[in-house]
Amino acid sequence: MLLCDIGNTSYHFLDGKTEYKKYATLFDPSSLHERVYYICVNPQLKNRLRDLKNWIDLSLYTDFSKYYKTIGVDRVAACEAIEDGLIIDAGSAITVDIVKDGVYGGGFIYPGVRAMSQAYKNISSALDYSFNFELDLDKMPKNSQDAISYGYLKTLYSEVVSHNMNIYLTGGFAKEFAKIFKDAKVDEMLIFKGMQKIIKKADLC
């Protein structure tokens, strides 16, 4: 079974147990002739797939009734993968979602690492630092790099831990955020696991 999670810049595939990515600007989806089950948050890329009969849009088989109208299908897929917990998907944006007893409890969207880094840089070139994910969030910073890191990370950290739930980390920056959320479970396959559950529920196998 070939699964594909399509984001803003890439096609992320899972073929059995093998995962790989293709850049959206270089990959031609019509080059694949086997059946592909996909989710997509990029409207332009999704339009390219509409006429490809072997590409199966899982959003058409997903129960959105327990979610809000404008939620991204990638967030839904991640939530479908667990019964209880808080999910942090650390990608181009950071999404945080809560699931309790299989019921969606809400969530929020936070700027991603690159977006926030650019925001600081736009304020002043003196704030052009990478984030320090190893700083001590229990101590007030005494240098500029840690000051912007603290301002960015402490807010997210405080909100997340206030819910006192098991934390699941996924997305491209999951391993970086695992340095902050030390008890979190990193699961880079979380969205794919949710997609597999959607396929099973819809009896598409």
C-alpha positions, -999 to +999 in steps of 0.1 A: +000+000+000+014+034-011+005+063+012+013+100+005+011+130+028+014+161+006+024+193+023+033+227+009+066+218-006+069+180-008+053+146-013+060+124+017+056+087+008+053+056+028+057+024+008+052-005+032+079+004+058+100+026+035+095+063+036+108+089+012+101+124-001+098+141-035+100+179-040+067+192-053+084+214-079+102+184-094+079+154-090+053+144-116+025+125-099+013+111-132+045+091-133+030+067-107+006+041-120-001+021-088-029+032-064-018+060-041-039+069-010-032+106-002-040+136+019-031+171+008-030+206+024-018+223-008-048+234-030-026+238-062-011+203-058-045+188-050-059+202-083-031+184-102-043+151-088-081+154-095-079+137-129-055+110-118-078+080-111-051+060-092-046+088-066-073+083-039-081+114-019-086+102+017-103+135+027-134+121+008-135+091+032-127+110+064-153+117+091-149+155+098-180+157+120-161+158+152-137+184+140-141+220+130-149+230+094-115+245+084-092+221+101-064+207+079-067+171+069-032+164+081-042+174+116-072+151+114-051+122+103-027+127+132-056+128+156-072+097+142-040+078+150-044+081+188-071+077+215-057+100+242-030+126+241-017+159+229-001+160+194+025+185+184+031+185+146+063+206+142+064+214+105+062+247+085+037+257+112+033+241+146-001+226+153-012+214+187-042+192+190-059+173+219-077+140+218-095+125+248-111+091+246-110+093+208-128+126+208-112+158+194-108+184+221-095+213+201-062+227+192-042+258+180-016+268+155+018+283+164+044+298+141+069+273+128+107+275+134+116+290+101+087+315+102+095+327+137+132+329+129+124+351+099+100+373+121+128+380+145+152+387+117+127+412+102+126+431+134+164+435+135+195+419+120+207+418+156+181+391+163+192+368+135+200+337+156+190+301+153+169+288+182+186+271+211+165+240+219+188+230+248+183+261+269+170+259+305+134+271+304+134+275+342+160+303+340+157+338+325+182+342+296+213+364+297+222+364+260+203+373+228+201+339+213+186+324+244+164+354+248+146+349+215+146+311+221+130+315+255+104+339+241+095+314+214+097+281+232+086+290+268+051+301+256+045+269+237+060+248+264+039+263+292+006+259+273+014+223+263+024+210+297-005+228+314-028+201+299-009+173+317-013+148+289+009+123+271+027+143+243+032+130+208+057+148+185+057+145+148+069+166+118+102+177+105+113+195+137+100+168+161+135+158+172+144+194+180+113+199+201+120+166+219+149+184+236+122+207+252+095+181+257+117+154+272+089+130+280+073+132+246+070+103+222+085+111+188+065+094+161+073+105+126+048+080+112+018+094+132+000+109+102+005+077+082-009+057+110-039+079+110-043+075+073-041+037+077-070+039+102-090+060+078-085+035+050-095+006+073-127+024+085-137+032+049-129-004+039-107+008+010-082-020+014 
